[in-house]
Amino acid sequence: MIINQHQNSRDLSSYEKNHLLRAGISPTEIDRYGEMPVEYITGKVEFLGKEFSVSPAVLIPRVETEELVELIWQDLSNRADQVNQADLAKQSHQLEPLQLIEIGTGSGVIGLSLASLLEQQQLAFQLTLTDLSHSALEVAKLNFQNLFDNQLNHGQLSFKQTDLLAEIDRVNNFDYIIANLPYVPTTRLNQLDSSVKDFEPLKALDGGETGLRLITQLLHLAKHYLKKTGKIYLEVDDTHTQSVLEQISPDFEIKVKLDQFGKNRFAIATLKTKKTWLT
Ligand SMILES: C[S@@+](CC[C@H](N)C(=O)[O-])C[C@H]1O[C@@H](n2cnc3c(N)ncnc32)[C@H](O)[C@@H]1O
């Protein structure tokens, strides 16, 4: 007797089964995709309650990255409170639009989620989404179209293909520089699950020998682009401790925050004051 004739040979988690079923794909149909992540099979991923398109040109957004957006949002909310207080006091001055840039936007989940929150709070902003990869930027643009119909009410959004900040004007005008750059140490790439190393773009993962190649470059460049009061928000590898990050960024105070799994995952960098330089 043959039982489970249509059972697929791949062991799917209940998340993966539900993900496929929501997209109208039966888990029994996916053998031909090998170990391909279900998000590439459906071309969709959910991030902070919104559906984004993904393709093999972009990293599949991780749950930790939702926490990065939430951290930045806590910070931005304080600014929203300032605006509300200014309104309440009927002060005539308007806050300048917030200037934000996301480096390595991939599918755009970080930048576009922040854009959505800023729109809800009616905060004026200018946001630039960048990536080295042209195909990744195309996915981010598609998501902007799908989520916002290419229109914002309170903000302005632009896309730029660039290696880190190379094509961005060197004026100290950013309030926030945000980046989830490739940070996996090269030696660890081979140890990743085949669903990651065989399908996700290497350029989105490989952070060089210690995982810090691009993060170091960015931290050296960023002081020419950040306002004195500006902040850099980074996602980092769990081996990137506070002291490791301090060694590569002499111009910045660094705070490392843990993710929901208790691992070092986020770094917030602020420019050192002159007083700090002297000590
Ligand atoms: C870890 S993925 C992050 C994607 C997305 N921001 C997210 O959180 O899901 C890193 C992204 O950085 C881009 N990237 C790699 N090297 C870069 C560079 N030198 N300058 C700008 N972007 C780069 C990759 O193409 C990729 O889209």
The ligand as a Gaussian input file, in Angstrom:
#p B3LYP/6-31G(d) Opt

LIG

0 1
 C       22.217000      42.123000       4.565000
 S       21.479000      42.761000       3.069000
 C       20.234000      43.820000       3.806000
 C       19.047000      44.049000       2.927000
 C       17.903000      44.798000       3.623000
 N       18.307000      46.100000       4.069000
 C       17.386000      44.002000       4.807000
 O       17.614000      44.402000       5.949000
 O       16.738000      42.964000       4.592000
 C       22.757000      43.865000       2.576000
 C       22.472000      44.721000       1.340000
 O       23.634000      45.558000       1.139000
 C       23.915000      45.640000      -0.243000
 N       25.342000      45.973000      -0.391000
 C       26.406000      45.140000      -0.383000
 N       27.548000      45.829000      -0.532000
 C       27.193000      47.138000      -0.608000
 C       27.931000      48.349000      -0.775000
 N       29.258000      48.344000      -0.892000
 N       27.248000      49.507000      -0.841000
 C       25.876000      49.517000      -0.763000
 N       25.132000      48.400000      -0.590000
 C       25.782000      47.233000      -0.524000
 C       23.527000      44.276000      -0.788000
 O       23.286000      44.346000      -2.185000
 C       22.292000      43.952000       0.052000
 O       21.115000      44.387000      -0.600000

